[in-house]
Amino acid sequence: MLQFVVLCALLLALVIPPVNAAIIDWHGEKRLSTEQFETAKRWLDFGIKATTHVIGPLPQTTLPIHLKPRYFASEPVPWAFIRRAQTATQYDGIELQYYRYASFTALQQDWTLYHELVHLYHPYLGPQNSWLSEGLATYLQQHILLNAGIISPAEFTERLVAGLNRGKKQTVKITGSLSAVSRAMYEKRAQQRVYWSGTAFFIEAELQLKAKGTSVAKILASYNQCCREKDDNAEQFITKLDRLAKGPIFSNLYARYQQRLDFPTVSETDIHLLSHAKILALSI
């Protein structure tokens, strides 16, 4: 498996064009040795290449990266999050709390960086729409991992099926509308229901888009290239996705998901189908 991942990384570096032109604004690099910082730079470079190959160029010219290396950690990247810009002259950034002694391969195989990079492609949608933002990042991170050769189609299916099962199980214990539960996600510790309900939303959207010859990744790439405004809210985001999809796919699902009390039903057959679908934003 390790040799497979290394080979895919080399191939990815060769075949992916340098579509990202963002300047990396590093913070916290002085906490690292030269070798450790080189590993961090290599990790970020790979993550950006893998992500932009699926969703297109980063939607900002500068990317602040806040490194918070840990001396002790049970996993390569225990925690990361988006630092949203507070003024018009600032840029959204990513804080990465990670194990400073983790190898490049361990960091590369971890899903967290890809997940946070996806968040850069949508505006801040508010706590009541956490299911939407986290679902988008959770869904597309799997495609990024798959496209980069880090996971196989079978693993793609297994990960999504397992996650949806966790979300379904937690929905039995944590009740209420999805928007209300999302608003209180951290207090209720409802991450499994919130993240995976949102993932199901984008799986449903993907299946409808596939019939139209497009994909979530392509629609999101187009949104960032043509239509995004800094202060877009959830409703504006959904409306623009519909416009690009040439139909009310997202708005119909959004109206249903906001207030749903149950967990969505997604078949393993459909997930398996998506694991082999050509969804890449940069594919012709």
LOSE-680820 format. One record per residue (C-alpha): residue number from 1; x, y, z. Coordinates in nm, 4 decimals, padded with zeros to 6 digits. Example, Ala and Ser with C-alpha at 12.3 -4.5 7.8 and 13.67 -1.06 7.14 Angstrom:
BEGIN
[1; [01.2300; -00.4500; 00.7800]]
[2; [01.3670; -00.1060; 00.7140]]
***
This chain:
BEGIN
[1; [00.0000; 00.0000; 00.0000]]
[2; [00.2817; 00.2414; 00.0872]]
[3; [00.4520; 00.1859; -00.2495]]
[4; [00.1172; 00.2436; -00.4235]]
[5; [00.0657; 00.5754; -00.2439]]
[6; [00.4203; 00.6932; -00.3201]]
[7; [00.3783; 00.6016; -00.6886]]
[8; [00.0470; 00.7899; -00.7063]]
[9; [00.2064; 01.0931; -00.5425]]
[10; [00.4803; 01.0953; -00.8064]]
[11; [00.2287; 01.0572; -01.0868]]
[12; [00.0122; 01.3330; -00.9393]]
[13; [00.3075; 01.5694; -00.9336]]
[14; [00.3807; 01.4900; -01.2979]]
[15; [00.0321; 01.5092; -01.4462]]
[16; [-00.1261; 01.7937; -01.2486]]
[17; [-00.0550; 02.1342; -01.4001]]
[18; [00.0449; 02.4175; -01.1638]]
[19; [-00.3113; 02.5559; -01.1486]]
[20; [-00.2652; 02.7116; -00.8061]]
[21; [-00.1130; 03.0581; -00.8058]]
[22; [-00.1798; 03.1438; -00.4425]]
[23; [00.1038; 03.2820; -00.2331]]
[24; [00.1431; 03.0908; 00.0931]]
[25; [00.1669; 03.3210; 00.3937]]
[26; [00.3344; 03.1044; 00.6572]]
[27; [00.2847; 03.1560; 01.0312]]
[28; [00.4495; 02.9466; 01.3026]]
[29; [00.7234; 02.7992; 01.0851]]
[30; [00.9905; 02.9196; 01.3300]]
[31; [00.8700; 02.6539; 01.5734]]
[32; [01.0040; 02.3893; 01.3347]]
[33; [01.3441; 02.2641; 01.2338]]
[34; [01.4461; 02.3139; 00.8716]]
[35; [01.3658; 01.9513; 00.7930]]
[36; [01.0263; 01.9695; 00.9646]]
[37; [00.9334; 02.2858; 00.7777]]
[38; [01.0320; 02.1268; 00.4471]]
[39; [00.7982; 01.8366; 00.5280]]
[40; [00.5169; 02.0810; 00.6063]]
[41; [00.5728; 02.2683; 00.2788]]
[42; [00.5781; 01.9434; 00.0827]]
[43; [00.2569; 01.8326; 00.2550]]
[44; [00.0764; 02.1570; 00.1759]]
[45; [00.2002; 02.1600; -00.1826]]
[46; [00.0700; 01.8089; -00.2388]]
[47; [-00.2615; 01.8904; -00.0692]]
[48; [-00.3185; 02.1991; -00.2828]]
[49; [-00.2303; 02.0161; -00.6050]]
[50; [-00.4637; 01.7281; -00.5200]]
[51; [-00.7462; 01.9628; -00.4262]]
[52; [-00.7152; 02.2015; -00.7195]]
[53; [-00.7109; 01.9124; -00.9623]]
[54; [-01.0599; 01.8219; -00.8428]]
[55; [-01.2183; 02.1636; -00.7711]]
[56; [-01.0084; 02.4044; -00.9753]]
[57; [-00.7756; 02.6888; -00.8653]]
[58; [-00.7901; 02.8210; -00.5122]]
[59; [-01.0385; 03.1113; -00.4971]]
[60; [-00.7887; 03.3516; -00.3383]]
[61; [-00.4456; 03.4858; -00.4301]]
[62; [-00.2946; 03.4453; -00.0822]]
[63; [-00.3414; 03.1574; 00.1615]]
[64; [-00.2407; 03.2131; 00.5265]]
[65; [-00.1238; 02.8877; 00.6858]]
[66; [-00.0939; 02.8855; 01.0651]]
[67; [00.1243; 02.5943; 01.1772]]
[68; [00.0664; 02.4714; 01.5334]]
[69; [00.2977; 02.1689; 01.5625]]
[70; [00.2437; 01.9386; 01.8614]]
[71; [00.5064; 01.7390; 02.0450]]
[72; [00.2570; 01.4676; 02.1337]]
[73; [-00.0373; 01.3459; 01.9241]]
[74; [-00.2237; 01.0201; 01.8672]]
[75; [-00.2724; 01.0946; 01.4956]]
[76; [-00.0953; 01.3012; 01.2290]]
[77; [-00.3455; 01.5911; 01.2338]]
[78; [-00.5587; 01.5976; 01.5502]]
[79; [-00.7260; 01.9303; 01.4729]]
[80; [-00.7530; 02.1926; 01.2005]]
[81; [-00.9966; 02.4678; 01.1102]]
[82; [-01.0582; 02.7631; 00.8810]]
[83; [-00.9738; 03.1115; 01.0062]]
[84; [-01.2266; 03.3254; 00.8213]]
[85; [-01.1123; 03.6738; 00.7171]]
[86; [-01.2418; 03.9484; 00.9446]]
[87; [-01.1917; 04.2392; 00.7045]]
[88; [-01.2085; 04.2960; 00.3287]]
[89; [-00.8293; 04.3124; 00.3065]]
[90; [-00.7705; 03.9774; 00.4777]]
[91; [-00.7791; 03.6249; 00.3399]]
[92; [-00.9328; 03.3065; 00.4748]]
[93; [-00.6604; 03.0905; 00.6279]]
[94; [-00.6104; 02.7432; 00.7718]]
[95; [-00.4796; 02.6537; 01.1168]]
[96; [-00.3110; 02.3124; 01.1231]]
[97; [-00.2504; 02.1481; 01.4585]]
[98; [-00.0432; 01.8453; 01.3725]]
[99; [00.2252; 01.6089; 01.5029]]
[100; [00.5601; 01.7748; 01.4304]]
[101; [00.7366; 01.4404; 01.3869]]
[102; [00.4805; 01.2961; 01.1434]]
[103; [00.6297; 01.1788; 00.8137]]
[104; [00.5266; 01.3269; 00.4819]]
[105; [00.3491; 01.0018; 00.3936]]
[106; [00.1509; 01.0028; 00.7197]]
[107; [00.0447; 01.3637; 00.6650]]
[108; [-00.0359; 01.2974; 00.2994]]
[109; [-00.2666; 01.0081; 00.3889]]
[110; [-00.4535; 01.2079; 00.6535]]
[111; [-00.7839; 01.3567; 00.5304]]
[112; [-00.7820; 01.6770; 00.7343]]
[113; [-00.5905; 01.9138; 00.5051]]
[114; [-00.8047; 01.8231; 00.2031]]
[115; [-01.1195; 01.8796; 00.4101]]
[116; [-01.0085; 02.2268; 00.5196]]
[117; [-00.8966; 02.3248; 00.1703]]
[118; [-01.2462; 02.2449; 00.0401]]
[119; [-01.3886; 02.4950; 00.2912]]
[120; [-01.2023; 02.7728; 00.1088]]
[121; [-01.4303; 02.7150; -00.1908]]
[122; [-01.7496; 02.8221; -00.0146]]
[123; [-01.8416; 03.1311; 00.1891]]
[124; [-01.9186; 03.1227; 00.5593]]
[125; [-02.2696; 02.9742; 00.5755]]
[126; [-02.3529; 03.0166; 00.9458]]
[127; [-02.3874; 02.7603; 01.2279]]
[128; [-02.7393; 02.6545; 01.1263]]
[129; [-02.5926; 02.5474; 00.7920]]
[130; [-02.2954; 02.3577; 00.9317]]
[131; [-02.4493; 02.0444; 00.7838]]
[132; [-02.4148; 02.2031; 00.4384]]
[133; [-02.0560; 02.3266; 00.4707]]
[134; [-01.9258; 02.0210; 00.6548]]
[135; [-02.1118; 01.7868; 00.4239]]
[136; [-01.9526; 01.9480; 00.1195]]
[137; [-01.6018; 01.9214; 00.2665]]
[138; [-01.6549; 01.5649; 00.3894]]
[139; [-01.7915; 01.4518; 00.0541]]
[140; [-01.5276; 01.6147; -00.1662]]
[141; [-01.2358; 01.5152; 00.0570]]
[142; [-01.3149; 01.1543; -00.0345]]
[143; [-01.2969; 01.2349; -00.4053]]
[144; [-00.9686; 01.4202; -00.3553]]
[145; [-00.8221; 01.1215; -00.1716]]
[146; [-00.9521; 00.8881; -00.4416]]
[147; [-00.8217; 01.0986; -00.7293]]
[148; [-00.4792; 01.1316; -00.5657]]
[149; [-00.4532; 00.7535; -00.5332]]
[150; [-00.4485; 00.7646; -00.1538]]
[151; [-00.7612; 00.5491; -00.1323]]
[152; [-00.9049; 00.2980; -00.3788]]
[153; [-01.2613; 00.2955; -00.5172]]
[154; [-01.3439; 00.0184; -00.2701]]
[155; [-01.2088; 00.2250; 00.0200]]
[156; [-01.4031; 00.5260; -00.1070]]
[157; [-01.7238; 00.3242; -00.0841]]
[158; [-01.6324; 00.1757; 00.2542]]
[159; [-01.5562; 00.5154; 00.4070]]
[160; [-01.8784; 00.6750; 00.2888]]
[161; [-02.0935; 00.3784; 00.3911]]
[162; [-01.9327; 00.3660; 00.7370]]
[163; [-01.9723; 00.7408; 00.7870]]
[164; [-02.3371; 00.7399; 00.6804]]
[165; [-02.4027; 00.4540; 00.9205]]
[166; [-02.2491; 00.6563; 01.2051]]
[167; [-02.4645; 00.9532; 01.1123]]
[168; [-02.7778; 00.7387; 01.1040]]
[169; [-02.6972; 00.5879; 01.4428]]
[170; [-02.6463; 00.9286; 01.6043]]
[171; [-02.9692; 01.0668; 01.4543]]
[172; [-03.1610; 00.8194; 01.6724]]
[173; [-03.0009; 00.9703; 01.9847]]
[174; [-02.9832; 01.3377; 01.8875]]
[175; [-03.3241; 01.4506; 01.7683]]
[176; [-03.4574; 01.7737; 01.6232]]
[177; [-03.4441; 01.9424; 01.2850]]
[178; [-03.1104; 01.9257; 01.1049]]
[179; [-03.0709; 02.3050; 01.1082]]
[180; [-03.1388; 02.3229; 01.4845]]
[181; [-02.8996; 02.0378; 01.5598]]
[182; [-02.6368; 02.2004; 01.3371]]
[183; [-02.6672; 02.5286; 01.5270]]
[184; [-02.5923; 02.3426; 01.8525]]
[185; [-02.3540; 02.0872; 01.7016]]
[186; [-02.0700; 02.1326; 01.9515]]
[187; [-02.2937; 02.1529; 02.2573]]
[188; [-02.4789; 01.8378; 02.1517]]
[189; [-02.1647; 01.6676; 02.0155]]
[190; [-02.3685; 01.5985; 01.7041]]
[191; [-02.0847; 01.6010; 01.4521]]
[192; [-02.1670; 01.2577; 01.3106]]
[193; [-02.5269; 01.3471; 01.2328]]
[194; [-02.4399; 01.6932; 01.1007]]
[195; [-02.1399; 01.6011; 00.8846]]
[196; [-02.2918; 01.2886; 00.7353]]
[197; [-02.6395; 01.4302; 00.6748]]
[198; [-02.4646; 01.6985; 00.4716]]
[199; [-02.2602; 01.4350; 00.2922]]
[200; [-02.5818; 01.2556; 00.1977]]
[201; [-02.7145; 01.5865; 00.0597]]
[202; [-02.4213; 01.6128; -00.1795]]
[203; [-02.4405; 01.2465; -00.2759]]
[204; [-02.8036; 01.3028; -00.3741]]
[205; [-02.7066; 01.6164; -00.5651]]
[206; [-02.4213; 01.4308; -00.7355]]
[207; [-02.6495; 01.1577; -00.8617]]
[208; [-02.8859; 01.4148; -01.0152]]
[209; [-02.5972; 01.6142; -01.1637]]
[210; [-02.4451; 01.3010; -01.3113]]
[211; [-02.7601; 01.2541; -01.5183]]
[212; [-02.7032; 01.6057; -01.6566]]
[213; [-02.3397; 01.5362; -01.7431]]
[214; [-02.1856; 01.7454; -01.4676]]
[215; [-02.0823; 01.7101; -01.1016]]
[216; [-02.0636; 01.8805; -00.7639]]
[217; [-01.6927; 01.9480; -00.8207]]
[218; [-01.7494; 02.1111; -01.1586]]
[219; [-02.0380; 02.3237; -01.0295]]
[220; [-01.8306; 02.4377; -00.7301]]
[221; [-01.5354; 02.5212; -00.9541]]
[222; [-01.7595; 02.7287; -01.1797]]
[223; [-01.9133; 02.9079; -00.8813]]
[224; [-01.5704; 03.0248; -00.7674]]
[225; [-01.4658; 03.1304; -01.1150]]
[226; [-01.7761; 03.3236; -01.2147]]
[227; [-02.0240; 03.4025; -00.9436]]
[228; [-01.8917; 03.4070; -00.5902]]
[229; [-01.9281; 03.7175; -00.3751]]
[230; [-01.7451; 03.7558; -00.0454]]
[231; [-02.0658; 03.8005; 00.1547]]
[232; [-02.2775; 03.5268; -00.0095]]
[233; [-02.5073; 03.3607; 00.2437]]
[234; [-02.6404; 03.0045; 00.2271]]
[235; [-02.9457; 03.0948; 00.0210]]
[236; [-02.7372; 03.2919; -00.2313]]
[237; [-02.4849; 03.0080; -00.2477]]
[238; [-02.7589; 02.7537; -00.3204]]
[239; [-02.9273; 02.9802; -00.5768]]
[240; [-02.6011; 03.0247; -00.7663]]
[241; [-02.5314; 02.6516; -00.7637]]
[242; [-02.8780; 02.5954; -00.9104]]
[243; [-02.8116; 02.8527; -01.1805]]
[244; [-02.4934; 02.6723; -01.2781]]
[245; [-02.6683; 02.3336; -01.2630]]
[246; [-02.9463; 02.4747; -01.4865]]
[247; [-03.2166; 02.3468; -01.2549]]
[248; [-03.3377; 02.3569; -00.8913]]
[249; [-03.1390; 02.0532; -00.7787]]
[250; [-02.9721; 02.2196; -00.4808]]
[251; [-03.2644; 02.4366; -00.3689]]
[252; [-03.5087; 02.1449; -00.3694]]
[253; [-03.2720; 01.9354; -00.1603]]
[254; [-03.1886; 02.2307; 00.0670]]
[255; [-03.5553; 02.2962; 00.1472]]
[256; [-03.6011; 01.9309; 00.2388]]
[257; [-03.2814; 01.8843; 00.4368]]
[258; [-03.3022; 02.1964; 00.6542]]
[259; [-03.5955; 02.0691; 00.8549]]
[260; [-03.5576; 01.6953; 00.8223]]
[261; [-03.5821; 01.4920; 01.1405]]
[262; [-03.4656; 01.1608; 00.9985]]
[263; [-03.1387; 01.0511; 00.8449]]
[264; [-03.1252; 01.0328; 00.4626]]
[265; [-03.1256; 00.6971; 00.2879]]
[266; [-02.8395; 00.6459; 00.0435]]
[267; [-02.7746; 00.3076; -00.1134]]
[268; [-02.4340; 00.1450; -00.1209]]
[269; [-02.4915; 00.0783; -00.4904]]
[270; [-02.5152; 00.4509; -00.5603]]
[271; [-02.1992; 00.5202; -00.3604]]
[272; [-02.0155; 00.2475; -00.5485]]
[273; [-02.1322; 00.4065; -00.8738]]
[274; [-01.9889; 00.7423; -00.7672]]
[275; [-01.6550; 00.5831; -00.6795]]
[276; [-01.6082; 00.5138; -01.0506]]
[277; [-01.7694; 00.8313; -01.1848]]
[278; [-01.5675; 01.0908; -01.3729]]
[279; [-01.6404; 01.3956; -01.1587]]
[280; [-01.3163; 01.5899; -01.1743]]
[281; [-01.3566; 01.9604; -01.2320]]
[282; [-01.0559; 01.9705; -01.4625]]
[283; [-01.1462; 01.6602; -01.6608]]
[284; [-01.2623; 01.7121; -02.0184]]
***
